[in-house]
Amino acid sequence: MKSTKQQRKLYLRLIECITADLIYPRALSECVDAAEREQLGKALVSMTFRTGRTLLLIKELVFSEFEQNCEAPSTILRLNSVASKVMGDYTRRIGTDFLRGTLGDLVHQVCNMQEALEVNPQRLGSSASAASDGSVGTDEPDDPELAKNRQALDELAQRFFDTMSSDDRICRMPREIRCAAWIVKEECRKRHLEEHASALVGGYVMLRFLNAAVATPESFGLLDDGQVPSITSRRTLVLVSKILQNLSNGVEFGKKEKFMEPFNEFLDRNKQGMQNFLARVAEDPNQADFSDILADGAVAPETMAEIETALQTDETLLQHCGRVHKLLYLYSRKVVVASQEAAVARGASGNEMLDRSTDLLELLGALGPPPQSKYGQELEDLQAALEECQESAFKASLNHIVGLNIADFDTSELQKAQFLYGGDEASVGLDGRPVIYFVLSRLKPEFLDDERRLIVHIMSTCGHVLDNPYSLVIDMSWSSTAVKEFKKRVVRSTALLSRVFSRSHRKSLASCYIVHPTPFVETLLWYLKAFASAKVGRKIIKINRWKDILQFIDAAHVQLPESTKSYIGKLYNVDFCAQGARPALRHIKLALDSIVIVERRNKAYHAKAEILHGEIDDIAKIQPASIVLSHRGNSRNVSEAEQRVLFACDKVPVCFELEFQHGDERDEFLAELLALAGDALASSHAATSASFLVTKQTRFGRSDRIIKVASDSIVVATPNGHIKREITFAGVQTIVQGTGSVVVTMRGSGKARTFDTPQCAELAKAINDAFAGFRDDENDSAASAQRHSVQLSRPMP
């Protein structure tokens, strides 16, 4: 159960979400039941009125009305639609003063009349009733009282119409109301329905505004508080509104209300006047197209801080937010589908559609079930929206591709990038299913700008396996160290994949392996699993070390980019065991001059200790997968300057055991250690550290960092051992020595990382030497892989 403060904070987000993207309220208006439309209309006006976007909401809803009912124009804005409810409530909010000045005196005169202007013989109870039996028409003899009432009602209706259609009152009509009328008229013009424009504008201006105020003046503030018209006055006002509404509709009285037929002469007399009045109302008095008040932000809105304050004091606003919350929660699946269909119809891109779905479902997940909800809907139903909503959007957006000749699209640049490896017969996992391998680091941002070409490439590469069970590997290994660009690429590529992979394709997905997920990606996965069913959650498997994926796929029988492995910095997982102590999980990073012992806490890595290669006394193998290492770290003699760049070794026993996951990994560790340490192992002198103390500019100011250079990466840590990042050489483009600094530029993003140090020459040499060695090893590995790898059935250029 959320606190009231939390609920208000979330409702503030709801107002921002609903009013920022008006496709949401439009989609909701198309989904709700008829009984809920009036309350929804009031709630939407309440929320958008404060953000200054009600006119834009009306424009969106009117567009939807025409989309749904253009084949039957007479029903537009006449049925119990959310659009008509919103327009009526909005005009009531801003038009009260205008109504008082226009109709107030006339309404008071009618309310003070003693006699009723009844024109229905049955209601009069006169001889006319007996003579006509309620069917008096223009050709029947009149009762004197009936004739008198007809004449008086005709004159009264004429006074009402002359007053509201006068030049003075038209000029005083709020420009926002005239803008709403213009929106209706403009939509008629766009759809070649000009002959219906007058009636549709009248359906808004007269039926929802002027005539509504005539029939129920107390609801529009035309009477004093607590005052209501008498029965006779109400009847007179209703008869006036009947005449004016038929005049607006351009429809004569007939058999349904035969007693009103004498007023057809009034309709003929004022027909042209009403058309002129409605035409003028739907014109911009500034001789423009209302662009100044329809522009986003043109109407001065309340700030979010002011709205947050209102949520604390305005119970009505709080109730309206609760109403929208309940309806969104109840119709979440339909709303997402409808919003995406509307987005596709308007040419929205895949990432825009996914953003709409994700933002809404994430917010609903945070809100939870509505207060006092009777529906008992579970969060799994929201995930059903996320799983199923893409289907219709997918079909709509890809229809233009189906049947096109793939040769019409030049995908050579995409093939050359080698970001996608298709699931051919030669690309099969351990479970016998085809494997699709997607390398995010190779997906250039510009590829996402031409979605048609990209979709054709994806479908031609792996579309043939999507209808049957398959596995998907999404390799995010060090895709970019530019965080904003990386996040943008993740979201955009996820959006694209969600469009390309229809619901049936996603059902065929047996497993999805996310290789080296960043904290940002893990957050996305957390949100997905929050909405996902247990079945969907089991399909997603995080792989933090590339080698761990070999538990699921066979590298010899899967199309894999060999260089992908190099994007993972080598980190050995071991059980660290000192004599008499319980084993503890630790990680080992081999720097050029030392062994760094790392502990993972709260998803962050911390360097606990460091043993220089020259301090190692002895290493002994213990079967099946362990080593015993002894060192003389406690007796080493290093300078104070050197001590500043070394992690404490006092916490490490002089003799301890490291147990690896398997013997091959242990042997690999020993081989790498021997290659790096060489003659320094068991030397008689203390080794000198090649670590460096640098200064880096952060958003909080300048901070000290310790640089550890490894054979495959640069480790950046704080002086207390918190490892901030590991820059693998696979993602490095250049290393340049500047004046008092070393600049490392990354591949793809062009992101430059600058490290200031008085030892810039030594640091640049150490990094460049390691980088050159890494490149040589990488080229040797690629050549070896080319000689020994399985031939691909669909080779990539």
N, C-alpha and C positions, 0 to 999 in steps of 0.2 A: 504494500500500500504506500503510494508516494505521498510525501508531505505536501501541504498546500503551496508552500514556496516552490518546491520542485515542479509541481503541476503548472504553476503560473509561468515558470521559466520555460517549460516545454511548450506551453500554449503560445508564448511569445515566438518561439521557433515555428510553431504551426502557422501563426498569422504571417510571418515572414515568408514561409514556404508557399502558402496558398496564394498570397497576393503577388509574390514575385513571378510565379509561373502560372498564368491564368488558364493554362490547359488543364490543370488539376480541377478547379471548380467547374470548368466546362464539362470535363469527363464525368465528374460527380453528378452534375445536373442531368446527364443522359442516362444515369444508372438508377437513381433513387426512385422509389415508388411514388405514385401520385399524392398519397396522403402526407408525404414528407417534404413536398416541394415548397410549400409556403414557409415552413420553418427554416428550410435550407436557404431560401431567398433572403429572408431577414438576416440570417447569420452571415451570409456572404456580404451583404451590404454593410453590416456592422463592422466587419473586418476590413473590407477594402476602403470604406469611407475614411478610416483613420490613416490609411496609407496613401490616400489620394488616387486610387486606381479603379474607382467604381465605374467611370465612363469606359475605361479599357475593358473591364469585366463585361459591361453591357455590350460592347462591340463584339467580344468573343462569343457571348451567349446568343446574340442576334445572328451571328454567322452560323452558329450551330443550328438555330431554329430554321434558317433558310436551307441549310444542308439537308435536314431531315424532312422538311415539309414543302420543298419547292414544287413538288408535283401537285400539291393541293394548297395553293397560296392563301385561300380563304381561311385556312386553319392556323396560319402563322400568327403567333402572339395572341391567339384567341383561346387556345386550349389552356388547361391548367399547367402551364409550363413554368420552369424556374426563371426563364428570361423575363416573362411578363411579371412574375412576382418581384424580381429584382428591380425592374424598371418602375413598377408601382411604388415600392417602398422607398426607392431613391428619390423619386419626384416628391413624395410626401415629406421627406426630410428637408429638401431644399426649397420646396415651393409653397410652404405654409403662408409666409408673408405675402406672396403674390396672390394667393387665393383670397386672403382676407381683403386685400385692396380691390380685387376684381369682383368677387361674389359675395363678400360679407354683407353689404347693405341689402342686396336683393334677398339673400337667405333670411335675414332678420325680418324683412317686410313680410315674407311668406309665413314665417313663424308667428308673426303678430296678427295675421289675418284670422278673423273669427269664422268665416265660412270656408267650406271646402269646395275646391274647383273640380268636383267629380264629374267625369264624362261617361262613365259606364252606367247605363240605365239600370242594370241589376243592382249596383251599389247605391244608386240614388233612391230606390224604393218608390219611384213616382209612377204616374200613369204610363210614362214612356217605357217603363220596364215591362208592364203588362202588354203594351202594344208591340214591343219589339222582341221580347223574350231574350234580351241581351244581344240581339243581332242588328241593332240600329246601324245603318250605313248612311252614306251621303244622299241616297235617293229616298229616304224615309222621312215622314213628317217628324218634326222636332217638338219635344216638350219645351215650353218657354224657359224653364230653369236649366234644362240640358243645353239649349242653344246659348243661354247666357254664360254658362260655365265654359262652353267650348270657346266662345269669343274671348273670355277673360284668360283662359289658359293659353290661347294662341298669342294674345298680346304679352302675357308673362314670359312665354318661351322666347318671343321675339326680343324682349328686353334683355333676357339672359344672353342670347346669342349676340345681339348687337354690342353688349358690354364686353364680352370676352373676345370678340373679334375686332374690336376697335384698334386703331393704329397705336393709341397710347398704351393699351394693355399688352399688345404684341411686343412693343418695344421694351416693356417692363418685365416680360417673361424671362425668368432666369436662363442665361445662355446655356447652362448645362442641360436643361430640359430640351431646349431647341437642338442641342447637339445630339441628344439621344434620338430625337425625331429624324434628324439628318442621317444618322447611322442607318435607320430603317429605310429611308428613302434611297440612300446610296446603295444599299444592298439590293434593292429592287432594280436600280439602274444597271448594276453589274450583271444581274441575272436576267435582264430583259423582261422584267415584270413591271414596267412603268405603269401599266393600266391598273395595277393593284396598289400603287404607292399611296394614293390618297386614303383608301380604306384602311391600309395597314398603319399609316401615320395616325389616322383618326382612332384606330384601335388602341393606340398608346396615349395620345394627348387627351382624347375625349373619354374613352372607357376607363383608363387607369388613373386619370388625373382630374380633369374638369368635371365630367359627369359623375365620377365617384364622389367628388366633393359636394356636388349638388344633392345627390341622393342621401349621403351620410355626412352632413356638415360637421357633426360633433366629432367625427373621427379625424377631421382635418383641421381642427382648432378654429372653426368659424363661429362657434358658439361659446358662451361663457362656460367655465368649468362646471360640470354637473348638469348643464342644461341640455335637453334633448327635444327635438321637435314633437309636437303633439301628433296624435294619430292622423288628424285631418291635414296638418301641415306636412307631415311625412308623405301622405298620399299625393299632395300637390307637387312636392319636390320630385317624387318618383315619376309622376306623369311628365313633368318638364324634362327630366333626364331621358325618358323613353323617346320623346320627340327629338331631342338633340342627338341622341345616339343613332337613331334611324337616319337622321340628316347626315351624320358623319359617315355612316355605312353606305349611304346612297341606296337605301332599301325602303320601298314604300310599305305602308301598313296594308295587311291583307286579311285573309280569313282567320288567321290565328287570333288577331285582336281587331275584329271588325269594327268595334266601337271607336277605334282610333283612326279609321279611314278618313273622316273629315279633315284630319291634319295632314293628309297628303298634299293638300294645296299649300300648306306651310312649307313642306319639303320642296315642292317645285319652286316656290318663291325664293328660297334661300339656298338652293342647291349650288349655284355658282359661287355664292358668297362663302359657303363652307369650304369648297375646293380652294378658293383663293386664300382663305384663312389657314388651312392646313399646309398649303404650299409655302406660305410666308413663314409659318412656324418652323418648317424644316429647312430654313435658309439661315446662313450665318449672318447676323446683323453687321459683322465687320467685313462683309464682302470677301470672306475667305472660306476655308474648308474645315474650320475648327481645329486646325493642326496645332495651334498653340495650346489648347486645353486637352487634346488627345495625346500629345507627346508625353512620354514617360517622365514623370516627375514635374509636369507642368502645374498640376494642382498641388499647392503646398501641403505636404502630408505632415502628420505628427512624427516625431522621431521615435525610434525604438525605445528610448528611455521613457518618453512620455506615454507610449503604449503600455510599457511595463508598469508604470505607475497606475495607469487606468485599470489594469488587470487586478490591482490590489483594492480598488475602490468601486469599480463598476461591475456589479454582480450580473447585469444583463450581458455585458461583453463576455464575461466568464462563462455564462450559460450558452451563449452563441458558440464559443470555442468548443465547449463540451458537445454541442449538437453536431458540429462539423467533425469532431474527433470520433464520435459514435458512428456517423455515416461513413466516414473514410474507413474505419475499422471494419464495418459490416460489409462494405462494397469494395474492399481493397483490390481484389483480383480484377473486378470489372473496371475499376477506375484506371488501373495500370494499363490494361489492354486498350481501353478507349483513348487514353492519353497518348499511347504509342501509335495507335492507328491515326489519330489526328496529326501527330508529329510526322509520320510517314507521308501523309497526304500533303503536307506542307513542305516536304523535301528535307526533313531534319536528318542529320547524320546519325550514325550508329551510336557514337559516344553521347550525343545529346539525349537519345532515347534511353540509354542505360543510366545516364545521370538522373533522368526523371524517375525511373523505377527505383534506383538505389536510394536517392534522397528521401523519397516518400516512404519506402518500406523501412529504412533506417529510423526515420522519425517515428513511425507507428510502433516500431519495436521498442523505442525508448519510452513512448507514451504508455504502451501496454493496453490492456482492456479498458474501455471507458468506465468512468465511475458509475456504479449501480447498473452495469450492463446486464441485460437479460439474455444476451445472445450466447454467452459462454464460448466465444470463438477462440480457438487456440492459436498460438503463434505459428504453428505449422501451416495454418491456412494462409498466412501471409507469404510463407515460402512457396506455397502453391502458386501464388501470383507471380513470384520471381521465376518459377520454373516454367509456367505456362504462358505468361504474358507475351513472350517473344514470338510465339508461333505465328500469330496473324501478322505481326509487324514484319517478320522474316519473309513471309510469303509476299506481302505487299511490296516490300522493298526490293525483292529479287526477281519479281515477275519480268522486269524489263531485261534481265540478263538471260533468263531461260530461252534457249533457242538461238541465241546469238552465236556467231562463229567466233570461237576463241582466238582464231588467227587475227581478228580485228583488233586485238589488244596486244600491245608489245610488252611482254613480261620478261624480257631478257635481263633487264636491270635487276628485277626482283629475284630471278633465278641465280644471277651472279652473286647476290648478297648471301645466299645460302642460309637464310633464317628458318627455312622449313624443310623438313625431311619427311617424305611421304611414307605411308605404311604399306610398302610393297611386300611381295612374297618373301623377299630376302630380309625384310625388316620385321622380325617376329620376336616377341618377348618370351620369357620362360613359360608363360601360361599358354603359349601358342597363338596369342592374339596379335594382330598388327599393331605396330607402335608408330605414332606420329611424334616427331621431335621438333619442338619450336624453340628457337634461340632468340630471346628477347633483345640481346645486345646487338644483334645484326638487323633488327627491324628499324630501318631509318625512319625518323619522324615524317619525312616527305612522302614515304610510301603510303601513309595513312591519309594523305590529302586526296589521293585518287582511289576512292573506295571501290569503284567498279572494277578497275584493273586489279586491285589487290584481291578482291573476292574471286575474280576469275582465276587468278594464280593459285589461291588456296584450294579452290574446288577442283581445279585441274590436277593439282599435286596430290591431294589426299581425299578428294570427295568420293572416290570409288570405294573407300573402306568405311564410310561413316554409317552405312545402313546396318552393319553387323557389329558385334562387340569389338572394341578396339581400346588401346591405352594411349594416353596423351601425356607427354613430358613437356613441361613448360620450364625451360632453363633460364633462370633469372640471375645467373652468376655474374656479379659485378657488371651489370648492364650499363650502369652509368653512376659515377660518383657525384654528378650534378643532381641533387635530390629533387628539385622542382621538376626538372626535365624528366627524370626517371619516373616520378609519380605520374606525370602527365602521360608518359608513354605506356605505363601500366594500365591506366584507366582507359586510354584510347584503344589500346590493343584488346583489352578485355571487352570493351564495347563492341569492337568489330567482330571478335570471335563469337560473342553472344548473338550477333545478327546472322553470321554465316552458319553457325551450328544451330539448326532448328531444334525443336523439342524432341523430335524423334531421334535426331543425331545425338542429343545429349543423353537420351535414354540408352543409347547404344554404348555410351562411354562406360567402360568397366572400371578404369582407374585413372586418376589424374595426379601425376607426380609433380610437385612444385619444388624445383631444385634451387637450393640456397635462397629461401625467402628472406627478404629484408624485414625489419620491424614494420614498415609501412604495409608490405604485402601481408604479413601475419595479421595485422589489424584488419585488412580487407577480408581475410579468411575467417577471422573471428566473427565479423559481422555476417558473413555468408552462413557460417554454421549456426549462428544465433537464430537465423530464419529457416535453416535447412532441416529437412527431416533427417533422422538417424541414417537412413539409407544413403542419402546424398553425402552426409558427413563422412561416411566410411569410404567413399570413393576418393576423397582428397587425402593425399599422403605427402607430408613435408619431408624433404631430403636436405639435411643441413650439410652433409659431406657428399660430394659427387660420387665417391666410390660406393656409398651406401645404396645407390640406385642399382648396383649390380646384383643386389638381392632379388630384384624384380625383373630385370631385363638382361639379356645376354648381349654384351657389347660386340661379340663376334658376329651376331646375327641381327643387328639393328643398325639402321643408317644413323650414324652418330658423327657429329663434327668433332674430329680429334682434338682440335684446339680448345674445345669447350672445357675440357678437364683442367686446362691451365688457368682458367679463370677462378679456380678454387685455390686459395692459399693452403699450403700443406700444413695440417694440424693433426698431430697424432693423439688419439684418445687412449689413455692408459689408466690402469689402477695403480695409484701411488701407495706404496706400503713401506713404512719404516718399522724397524724391529720393535715388536711388542705393541704395535698400533694397528687399528683396523684399516683395511684398504679404503682409499678415497679416490673418487673420479677426478682426474686432472687431465690437462691437455699440454702437449709438448710442442713448442715452436722452436725450430732450429734457426738461429740467427747465424751470420757469418762467423761470429767469434764466441758464441755462447749457446747454452741450452736455456730457454726461458720456460719456466713452469707456470702454467696458466690455470686459473680457477674460474668457472662460470657461476656468477651470482646474479639473480634477477635479470636474466637474459643479457647480461653484460659480461665481458671478459676482463679479468684482472690478473696482471703479472704478479705472482706471489714471490718468486725468487728467480735468481739467475746464476748459472754456473758457467764460468769461462772455460773454454776448451782446454786452456793450459793448466787449469786447476784439477782436471780429471786424472785420477791416479790409476783406476782400473775399471774395466768393463768385462763382465763375465756373462755368458749365455746360460740360461736355465730353461730347460725344456718344459713345456712345449713352445711358449711364446713370451718368455720373460727375460730380463737382464738384471743384474745387480751392478749398481754404479757406486763407486766410492770416489771421494774428492777431498781436497784439502782447503775448501773455501774458507773455513774459520781462521786459517793461518795466513791468508794472503795479505800482501802489503801493497795497497794501491793508494794513489794520491787522493786528496780531498776532491779535486776536480773530476777525477775518474769515478769516485764514489757517487757523485751526483747523477751520473748517467747509468748506474748499475742498480738493479733491483736487489733488495736484501737477500743474502744467502744464509743468514744466521738461523732462519727458520727451517732450513733444510738439513736433515741429518747427514753426517759425513758418509754414511752408507745407507742405501735404500734400494728397494726393488721396484721396477716398472714392468707391469704385465700388460702386454698388447693384446689386441683382439684376436690375432692369429699370428703364426710364425712368419708368414711372408711379410707382414707389416713390420714386425720387429727387424727382420733382415734388411728391409728397405730403409728403416731408420738408421741402422748401424752403417749401411753403405753411404747414406747421405752425410752422416756425422763424420765418417772417415774422409770423405771427399772435401768437406768444408774445413775440418780441423787439421788434417795432415800431420805435419811434424809437431804441431802444438800439443798433441795428446801426450800426456805424461812427461812433458818437458820439465827441465829443472828450474826454469824461471817462471815467474808469474806472467800470464798473458796480458797484453794490453787491450782494453776494450775498444772496439771500433764503433761504439754507440756515440750519439751526438745529442747535445742539448741545443734546442732551437726555440725560437719565439714565433708564435703564430697569431695572426689577427683573427679574433672570434667576434661574435656579435656582442659579447660582454666586455670586450677590450682585448689587450694583448696578454697571451698566456704562454707559459713555458710548456714545452713538449719534449719528450725523449724519442729519438728516432732509432729504431733497430733495423738494420738492413739484413734481409734474408736472401736466399738464392732465388726466390720466386716473388718476393714482395718487399714492401716497406711497411713496417709496423710503427704506428704513431700512438704514443701513450702519454698519459700525464705523469708527473714525477712520482705520484703515489701508486702508480701501476695500473690505472684504469686505461685499458686499450680503447682508444677512440675510434680507430679504423685500421684496416689493413689494405694498402693499395697494391694490388697484384700487378706484376709487370705485364701481364696479358692485356691490361687495360691502359697501359702507359704508351703515349705517343713519343714524347721527347723529354729529356732532362737537360736543363740549361743552367749554367752557373752565371748568376748575375753579380751585381755589386753588393756584397754582403748577404747574399741570399741564393737559394737554389729553387728553381721553378720546375715543377713536374706537371706536364700537360697531358690530359687524358685523351684517349681515342674517342671518336664519335662526338661527344659533347663539347670537346675543346676546353673543358674546365681546367683551370690552372690552379695548382696548389703551391703556395709560396712559403718557404721555410727560411727565416732569417737566422743567421748564425755567424759568428766570427770565424768558424772553421768551414766556410762555404767551399773552399777548394777541396779539402779532405772529404767533405760530405758528398760533393758532386762526383769525385773520383770513385768513392765507394759504391754509390748508386749506379754510376755508369758501368763500372766493371761488372757488378752483379747483373745489371740489365743486359749487357752484352753476352754474358754467360748464359743467361736465361734464353736469349734469342737463339744462340747456337744449339742449346739443348732442344728448343722447340722445333727448329728446322730438322735436327736429326730425328726427332720423334715423328715428325710429319712424314719424312722420307721413309722411315722404317714402317710406319703405318700404311703408306701407299704400297710398299712392297708386299706386306703380309696380310692386308685387310681383305675381307670378302668382297668380291665384285658386286657393285650395286646394280639392281635390275633397272633402276631409274636414276642414272648418274646425274649429278648436278654439275653444271659447267663451272 
